Amino acid sequence: MQPRRQPPPAPRSGPGNPRATAPLLALLLLLAPVVAPAGSRGAEDPGQPQDAGVPRRLLQQAARAALHFFNFRAGSPSALRVLAEVQEGRAWINPKEGCKVDVVFSTERYKPESLLQEGEGRLGKCSAQVVFKNQKPRPAINVTCTRLIEKKKRQQEDYLLYKQMKQLKNPLEIVSIPDNHGHIDPSLRPIWDLAFLGSSYVMWEMTTQVSHYYLAQLTSVRQWKTNDDTIDFDYTVLLHELSTQEIIPCHIHLVWYPGKPLKVKYHCQELQTPEEASGTEEGSAVPTELSNF
């Protein structure tokens, strides 16, 4: 008779025996919950969520881009907002695809303090989802804001501005707002606000994950007489790109009427690197002409 074989000894748990821990790990993985962001589309998601350690600069970039888009879509020079403070946010980052950012931030009304009434400064909170596609401009944006300026008051202020510009006896022609000392004459403030409104569209379209623009100066403004009720004028702005410190001139054509969608057409000159500009003619700027007409 063959001797009866003894069963092998039971495996011992511990770091020295990976075979014992493998089934336990598999069980834990099966039991662990799967967390996905709202609106997740599986393989199309840019990457894994990063709640902690998200660069504050990225959150601020997303908030500014969302406000450019919000201001343009609002179409009201009386409802312009600027970023006050980023409150919270998280990001899904994929080096190959880009990143998706959820951000919550507070805003302030874009108006001189001397013209603000009590309680008008802080306008409340916005939440936005911003999707940057690598270094491509025009991020996809979904933004919602609370505590907007009262609709009736906004309409009154917009109509007052509209009436002032329509009653001008001669078409408006202005050079340099603000002046060389950074001052904006109160009588020119409506022109600046309208230019800021149109420039918001341009700045949203040009914004990337790393590039951020703000309106530095109007170097020329010319209003056109129209046969309809719209305000129609051309202006040239200097946009300051923060990361490179470049100043980019843009010619913008704007058509506006209170309560109607804003129409913008623009043409910007983007400075080239020495390598890109080599072999080209003098003044080798690359024109970009886009519109939402």
Phi, psi and chi 1 to 4 in degrees:
 res  aa     phi    psi   chi1   chi2   chi3   chi4
   1 MET       -  142.9  -66.3 -178.7   58.9      -
   2 GLN   -75.5  140.1  -65.4  -69.4  -25.7      -
   3 PRO   -62.4  140.2   22.7  -32.1      -      -
   4 ARG   -69.6  127.2 -172.9  174.2 -176.8  178.7
   5 ARG   -78.5  139.3  -66.1 -177.3  179.8  178.7
   6 GLN   -82.3  140.6  -63.3  -64.9  -36.0      -
   7 PRO   -63.3  146.5   23.2  -33.1      -      -
   8 PRO   -63.4  149.6   23.7  -32.4      -      -
   9 PRO   -62.7  146.5   22.9  -32.6      -      -
  10 ALA   -63.5  139.0      -      -      -      -
  11 PRO   -64.3  145.3   23.5  -32.4      -      -
  12 ARG   -94.4  138.7  -67.8  175.0  -63.2  172.2
  13 SER   -79.1  160.7   61.6      -      -      -
  14 GLY   133.2  171.9      -      -      -      -
  15 PRO   -64.8  -21.1   22.1  -31.7      -      -
  16 GLY   -81.4   -4.8      -      -      -      -
  17 ASN  -131.0   87.9 -165.5  -21.1      -      -
  18 PRO   -66.0  -26.0   23.7  -32.5      -      -
  19 ARG   -63.6  -30.7  -66.6  179.6   59.8 -172.0
  20 ALA   -75.8  -34.8      -      -      -      -
  21 THR   -83.5  -20.6   57.3      -      -      -
  22 ALA   -60.2  -48.5      -      -      -      -
  23 PRO   -60.5  -35.9  -21.9   34.6      -      -
  24 LEU   -64.9  -42.5  179.6   59.5      -      -
  25 LEU   -64.3  -41.7  -72.1  174.6      -      -
  26 ALA   -61.2  -40.8      -      -      -      -
  27 LEU   -64.0  -42.1  178.4   60.8      -      -
  28 LEU   -64.3  -39.0  -69.3  175.2      -      -
  29 LEU   -65.2  -37.8  -72.3  173.9      -      -
  30 LEU   -66.9  -34.3  -72.0  172.5      -      -
  31 LEU   -83.5  -18.5  -65.9  176.1      -      -
  32 ALA   -69.3  139.0      -      -      -      -
  33 PRO   -71.7  148.3   25.9  -33.6      -      -
  34 VAL   -99.8  120.2  177.6      -      -      -
  35 VAL  -106.2  127.6  179.5      -      -      -
  36 ALA  -132.3  146.6      -      -      -      -
  37 PRO   -68.2  157.2   25.1  -33.1      -      -
  38 ALA   -59.7  135.3      -      -      -      -
  39 GLY    80.4   13.0      -      -      -      -
  40 SER   -64.5  141.0  172.6      -      -      -
  41 ARG  -125.0   38.9  -66.4 -178.0  -63.9  173.9
  42 GLY    62.7 -119.4      -      -      -      -
  43 ALA   -65.5  -15.8      -      -      -      -
  44 GLU   -84.0  -10.3  -66.3 -178.9    8.6      -
  45 ASP   -61.2  142.3  -85.2  -14.3      -      -
  46 PRO   -63.7  -27.2  -21.5   32.2      -      -
  47 GLY   170.4 -158.4      -      -      -      -
  48 GLN   -90.0  144.8  -64.4  -61.0  -41.0      -
  49 PRO   -66.9  142.4   22.8  -31.2      -      -
  50 GLN  -126.6   89.8  -63.0 -174.3    1.3      -
  51 ASP   -74.4  -37.0  -64.4  -45.7      -      -
  52 ALA  -103.8  143.1      -      -      -      -
  53 GLY    78.8   14.1      -      -      -      -
  54 VAL   -69.0  128.6  177.8      -      -      -
  55 PRO   -57.3  128.8  -21.9   31.3      -      -
  56 ARG   -61.3  -31.5 -170.8  161.6 -170.5   81.7
  57 ARG   -61.6  -37.3  179.8  177.8  176.3 -178.4
  58 LEU   -66.5  -40.8  177.8   58.8      -      -
  59 LEU   -64.4  -41.9  -62.7 -179.8      -      -
  60 GLN   -65.3  -39.0  -69.0  174.7  -26.6      -
  61 GLN   -61.4  -43.5 -177.7   77.5  -18.4      -
  62 ALA   -65.5  -41.2      -      -      -      -
  63 ALA   -64.6  -42.1      -      -      -      -
  64 ARG   -65.3  -43.0  -67.1 -171.6 -171.8  104.7
  65 ALA   -60.7  -41.7      -      -      -      -
  66 ALA   -62.9  -37.8      -      -      -      -
  67 LEU   -71.8  -36.6  -84.9  178.8      -      -
  68 HIS   -57.0  -46.6  -72.2  -34.3      -      -
  69 PHE   -65.3  -44.2 -178.7   76.4      -      -
  70 PHE   -60.8  -46.4  176.5   86.6      -      -
  71 ASN   -61.6  -44.2  -74.4  -27.0      -      -
  72 PHE   -62.0  -47.4  157.6   65.6      -      -
  73 ARG   -67.8  -32.0  -70.5  -64.2  -62.2  -90.2
  74 ALA   -65.1  -35.9      -      -      -      -
  75 GLY    64.8   24.9      -      -      -      -
  76 SER  -129.2  117.7  167.8      -      -      -
  77 PRO   -65.4  -18.2   20.2  -29.8      -      -
  78 SER   -84.6  -11.5  -58.1      -      -      -
  79 ALA  -111.9   15.2      -      -      -      -
  80 LEU   -63.1  139.3  -67.9  170.8      -      -
  81 ARG  -125.6  153.2  -64.7 -177.0  176.5 -152.4
  82 VAL  -129.6  160.2  -68.4      -      -      -
  83 LEU   -70.7  130.8  177.4   63.7      -      -
  84 ALA   -98.4  -56.5      -      -      -      -
  85 GLU  -160.1  136.8 -176.9 -178.7   11.8      -
  86 VAL   -79.3  129.4  170.8      -      -      -
  87 GLN  -101.3  -40.2  -63.4  178.5  -19.5      -
  88 GLU  -163.6  163.8   60.2  179.1  -44.0      -
  89 GLY   179.0  166.3      -      -      -      -
  90 ARG  -148.3  163.5   58.4  178.0  179.8  169.8
  91 ALA  -140.4  148.8      -      -      -      -
  92 TRP  -111.3  115.9  -68.1 -102.3      -      -
  93 ILE  -117.6  130.2  -59.8  174.3      -      -
  94 ASN  -133.7  113.7 -174.8  -40.3      -      -
  95 PRO   -56.4  -27.4  -23.8   33.9      -      -
  96 LYS   -85.5  -29.6  -65.9 -177.7  179.6  179.8
  97 GLU  -105.2  -33.6  -61.1  -67.0  -27.4      -
  98 GLY   127.3 -145.7      -      -      -      -
  99 CYS  -153.4  155.3   67.9      -      -      -
 100 LYS  -118.1  131.3  179.7  170.3   68.4  175.3
 101 VAL  -124.0  127.4 -177.4      -      -      -
 102 ASP  -102.4  127.1  -74.8  -13.2      -      -
 103 VAL  -142.6  143.5   61.3      -      -      -
 104 VAL  -120.8  132.3  177.3      -      -      -
 105 PHE  -150.9  158.6   53.6   93.9      -      -
 106 SER   -99.9  156.7   58.6      -      -      -
 107 THR  -130.1  162.8   64.0      -      -      -
 108 GLU  -125.1  154.0  -66.1  178.8  -21.2      -
 109 ARG   -72.9  136.3 -168.2  171.4 -178.7 -170.0
 110 TYR   -85.1   85.3 -175.1   68.7      -      -
 111 LYS  -159.3  143.4 -158.6  172.0 -176.9 -179.3
 112 PRO   -58.1  144.4  -20.2   30.2      -      -
 113 GLU   -58.1  -33.4  -68.4 -175.5    6.4      -
 114 SER   -65.7  -22.1   59.5      -      -      -
 115 LEU   -98.7   -4.4  -60.6  179.3      -      -
 116 LEU   -83.0  140.3  -71.2  174.5      -      -
 117 GLN   -88.7  165.7  -62.7 -179.9    7.0      -
 118 GLU   -58.7  129.9 -174.8  176.7   -5.2      -
 119 GLY    86.6    1.2      -      -      -      -
 120 GLU   -87.8  -13.6  -83.8 -167.0  -32.1      -
 121 GLY   -61.6  -67.1      -      -      -      -
 122 ARG   -82.9  118.7  -65.8  -73.5  174.7  120.8
 123 LEU   -96.7    2.7  -77.1 -175.6      -      -
 124 GLY   111.5 -145.5      -      -      -      -
 125 LYS  -126.0  146.6 -174.7  180.0  -67.7 -172.8
 126 CYS  -127.0  147.7  -64.2      -      -      -
 127 SER  -126.7  139.7   59.3      -      -      -
 128 ALA  -145.8  151.2      -      -      -      -
 129 GLN  -117.2  123.6 -178.0  174.5   96.7      -
 130 VAL  -123.3  128.8 -178.7      -      -      -
 131 VAL  -114.6  114.9  179.4      -      -      -
 132 PHE   -97.8  128.3  -65.0  103.2      -      -
 133 LYS   -99.6   91.6  -68.0  -68.4 -174.3  179.8
 134 ASN    50.0 -127.5  -75.7  -25.3      -      -
 135 GLN   -99.8   17.5  -59.6  -52.7  -45.3      -
 136 LYS   -76.5  143.7  -65.9 -180.0 -179.6  179.8
 137 PRO   -78.0 -178.0   27.7  -32.6      -      -
 138 ARG    56.4   70.9 -168.3  173.5 -179.7  170.7
 139 PRO   -64.8  149.3   23.8  -33.7      -      -
 140 ALA   -76.9  132.1      -      -      -      -
 141 ILE  -135.9  137.3  -66.5  172.9      -      -
 142 ASN  -129.1  114.4 -172.2   -5.8      -      -
 143 VAL  -133.0  141.3   57.7      -      -      -
 144 THR  -132.5  133.5  -57.9      -      -      -
 145 CYS  -125.6  148.2  -65.8      -      -      -
 146 THR  -111.9  165.4   60.4      -      -      -
 147 ARG    56.4   51.0  -68.5 -170.2   61.3 -163.9
 148 LEU   -68.7  159.5  -61.6  172.8      -      -
 149 ILE   -61.0  142.0  179.9  174.6      -      -
 150 GLU   -53.5  132.9 -175.3 -178.2  -12.9      -
 151 LYS   -57.6  -44.6 -177.7  177.6  180.0  179.8
 152 LYS   -62.8  -41.1 -175.7  177.1  179.9  179.7
 153 LYS   -67.6  -40.9 -177.7  177.0 -178.8 -179.4
 154 ARG   -62.0  -43.7  171.7  174.2   56.3   80.2
 155 GLN   -62.9  -38.5  -69.5  173.9  -23.5      -
 156 GLN   -64.9  -44.9  -70.2  173.9  -16.2      -
 157 GLU   -66.9  -41.0  -67.9 -173.8   12.2      -
 158 ASP   -63.1  -43.0  -77.6  -11.4      -      -
 159 TYR   -67.6  -36.2 -176.4   73.1      -      -
 160 LEU   -62.4  -43.9  179.3   60.9      -      -
 161 LEU   -62.7  -44.4 -176.1  153.2      -      -
 162 TYR   -60.4  -44.3  169.7   80.9      -      -
 163 LYS   -64.3  -40.8 -172.0  176.3  179.0 -179.7
 164 GLN   -60.3  -43.6  -71.3  173.5  -16.1      -
 165 MET   -73.5  -34.2  -63.3 -167.5   67.7      -
 166 LYS   -71.5  -25.5  -88.6  -63.8 -175.5 -178.9
 167 GLN   -87.4   -0.9  -71.8  178.0  -18.8      -
 168 LEU   -62.7  130.5  -67.7  173.0      -      -
 169 LYS   -70.7  -35.3  -65.3 -177.8  178.9  179.7
 170 ASN  -119.6  146.5  -61.9  -47.2      -      -
 171 PRO   -56.1  140.5  -24.1   33.6      -      -
 172 LEU   -74.9  132.8 -173.7   65.5      -      -
 173 GLU  -137.6  116.8  -70.4 -163.9   43.5      -
 174 ILE  -134.0  148.0  -59.7  173.4      -      -
 175 VAL  -123.2  130.7  176.8      -      -      -
 176 SER    67.5   97.2  -64.3      -      -      -
 177 ILE  -130.5  124.0  -53.3  175.7      -      -
 178 PRO   -69.1  172.7   28.1  -34.1      -      -
 179 ASP   -74.3 -175.9   60.3   23.2      -      -
 180 ASN   -65.8  -12.4  -66.8  -28.0      -      -
 181 HIS  -101.2    7.3  -57.6  -73.3      -      -
 182 GLY    80.8   13.3      -      -      -      -
 183 HIS   -97.3  137.4  174.4   69.3      -      -
 184 ILE  -112.4  116.9  -60.7  177.6      -      -
 185 ASP   -61.9  134.9 -171.8  -81.8      -      -
 186 PRO   -53.0  -32.4  -27.1   34.8      -      -
 187 SER   -69.6  -20.2   64.4      -      -      -
 188 LEU   -98.5   -2.3  -60.1  178.2      -      -
 189 ARG   -59.9  -40.9 -175.5   74.8 -161.0 -169.0
 190 PRO   -60.2  -36.5  -25.2   35.2      -      -
 191 ILE   -65.0  -43.2  -52.4  -58.4      -      -
 192 TRP   -62.6  -42.9  173.6  -96.2      -      -
 193 ASP   -65.3  -39.7  -72.6  -12.6      -      -
 194 LEU   -64.9  -40.5  -98.1  179.7      -      -
 195 ALA   -66.0  -38.5      -      -      -      -
 196 PHE   -62.9  -39.0 -171.2   96.7      -      -
 197 LEU   -61.3  -49.8 -178.5   64.0      -      -
 198 GLY   -66.6  -36.0      -      -      -      -
 199 SER   -68.1  -24.0  -60.0      -      -      -
 200 SER   -60.3  -38.8  -64.7      -      -      -
 201 TYR   -62.9  -45.1  174.1   77.1      -      -
 202 VAL   -63.9  -45.6 -179.5      -      -      -
 203 MET   -66.5  -35.7  -68.4 -173.5  -74.2      -
 204 TRP   -64.1  -45.5  161.5   57.3      -      -
 205 GLU   -65.1  -29.5  -74.7 -131.7  -35.2      -
 206 MET   -91.5  -15.8  -65.1  175.8   62.1      -
 207 THR   -67.1  137.0  -65.3      -      -      -
 208 THR  -123.0 -170.8   69.0      -      -      -
 209 GLN   -64.6  -24.8 -172.5  173.3  -28.7      -
 210 VAL  -119.2  -17.6  -64.3      -      -      -
 211 SER   -98.1  132.5   61.6      -      -      -
 212 HIS  -132.9  131.9  163.1   58.4      -      -
 213 TYR  -117.8  148.1  -59.8   84.6      -      -
 214 TYR  -141.5  155.8   70.1   87.1      -      -
 215 LEU   -76.2  118.2  178.3   58.9      -      -
 216 ALA   -95.2  -43.7      -      -      -      -
 217 GLN  -164.6  147.8 -170.8  177.8   41.7      -
 218 LEU   -93.8  125.6  -85.5   70.1      -      -
 219 THR  -100.8  -14.4   57.5      -      -      -
 220 SER  -162.0  146.6   68.3      -      -      -
 221 VAL  -140.2  132.6  178.5      -      -      -
 222 ARG  -140.5  120.2 -177.8  174.5 -176.9  179.5
 223 GLN   -92.8  142.4 -177.7 -179.0   -4.2      -
 224 TRP  -109.2  141.6  -59.6   94.4      -      -
 225 LYS   -76.2  138.1  -76.9 -168.5  173.0 -178.1
 226 THR  -123.8  159.5   61.0      -      -      -
 227 ASN   -88.2   -8.0  -65.0  -34.5      -      -
 228 ASP  -112.7 -162.6   56.3   17.1      -      -
 229 ASP   -92.6    1.4  -66.6  -29.3      -      -
 230 THR   -79.8  159.6   60.2      -      -      -
 231 ILE   -93.2  126.7  -60.7  -67.0      -      -
 232 ASP  -133.1  114.7 -170.9  -34.2      -      -
 233 PHE  -151.4  156.1   70.2   99.6      -      -
 234 ASP  -105.1  145.0  -67.8  -36.1      -      -
 235 TYR  -153.1  155.1   57.8  100.3      -      -
 236 THR  -113.4  130.3  -58.8      -      -      -
 237 VAL  -120.1  158.6  -61.6      -      -      -
 238 LEU  -109.6  116.0  -60.5 -179.9      -      -
 239 LEU   -97.8  131.0  -61.2 -177.9      -      -
 240 HIS   -98.4  118.5 -174.7 -173.6      -      -
 241 GLU   -89.6  120.2 -157.2  -69.2  -61.0      -
 242 LEU   -69.3  -42.9 -162.8   61.2      -      -
 243 SER   -71.4  -34.5   62.8      -      -      -
 244 THR  -101.2  -12.4   62.4      -      -      -
 245 GLN    65.0   21.4  -66.0  -60.8  -53.8      -
 246 GLU   -79.4  146.6  -72.4 -177.7  -13.5      -
 247 ILE  -107.7  120.4  -59.3  -64.9      -      -
 248 ILE  -115.7  118.4  -59.2  175.5      -      -
 249 PRO   -76.9  137.5   -0.9   14.2      -      -
 250 CYS  -134.7  132.9  -67.3      -      -      -
 251 HIS   -97.9  126.0  179.0   76.3      -      -
 252 ILE  -125.3  134.3  -58.4  174.7      -      -
 253 HIS  -111.6  125.1  178.9   74.0      -      -
 254 LEU  -125.3  136.3  179.5  145.9      -      -
 255 VAL  -124.4  123.9  176.7      -      -      -
 256 TRP  -139.8  141.3  175.2   73.0      -      -
 257 TYR  -144.1  135.7 -177.6   81.8      -      -
 258 PRO   -54.6  129.8  -26.1   34.4      -      -
 259 GLY    84.7   -4.4      -      -      -      -
 260 LYS  -106.4  155.9  -60.2  -68.1 -175.8 -179.9
 261 PRO   -60.4  138.5  -23.2   33.4      -      -
 262 LEU   -73.1  139.4 -173.0   69.1      -      -
 263 LYS  -114.4  128.9  -65.8 -176.9  178.4 -179.7
 264 VAL  -135.2  135.5  179.3      -      -      -
 265 LYS  -132.4  134.2 -174.8  175.3 -177.3  178.9
 266 TYR  -142.9  162.4   69.7   95.3      -      -
 267 HIS  -144.5  114.2  172.2  100.0      -      -
 268 CYS  -113.0  150.3  -68.8      -      -      -
 269 GLN  -106.0  113.9  -66.2 -179.5  -27.5      -
 270 GLU  -100.6  127.7  -63.5 -175.6    4.8      -
 271 LEU   -68.2  141.6  -58.9 -180.0      -      -
 272 GLN  -101.0  158.3  -66.1  179.4  -45.5      -
 273 THR   -74.6  159.4   64.3      -      -      -
 274 PRO   -55.4  -36.8  -26.2   34.5      -      -
 275 GLU   -66.4  -41.6  -67.9   79.3    5.5      -
 276 GLU   -70.3  -32.5  -67.6  172.3  -29.2      -
 277 ALA   -84.9  -10.0      -      -      -      -
 278 SER   -63.1  135.3   60.9      -      -      -
 279 GLY    81.4    4.7      -      -      -      -
 280 THR  -102.0  170.5   59.9      -      -      -
 281 GLU   -73.6  166.3  -62.7  179.5    2.2      -
 282 GLU   -62.1  140.6 -174.7  177.4   -1.8      -
 283 GLY    72.9   41.3      -      -      -      -
 284 SER   -78.1   78.4   54.9      -      -      -
 285 ALA   -98.3  148.0      -      -      -      -
 286 VAL   -97.2  114.4  178.6      -      -      -
 287 PRO   -77.5  141.6   28.5  -31.9      -      -
 288 THR  -128.3  117.1  -59.1      -      -      -
 289 GLU  -122.3  117.6 -175.9  167.2  -10.9      -
 290 LEU  -138.2  162.4  -64.0  166.4      -      -
 291 SER  -159.5  169.3   75.1      -      -      -
 292 ASN  -120.4   22.6   71.1  -31.0      -      -
 293 PHE   -65.9      -  -85.1   72.9      -      -
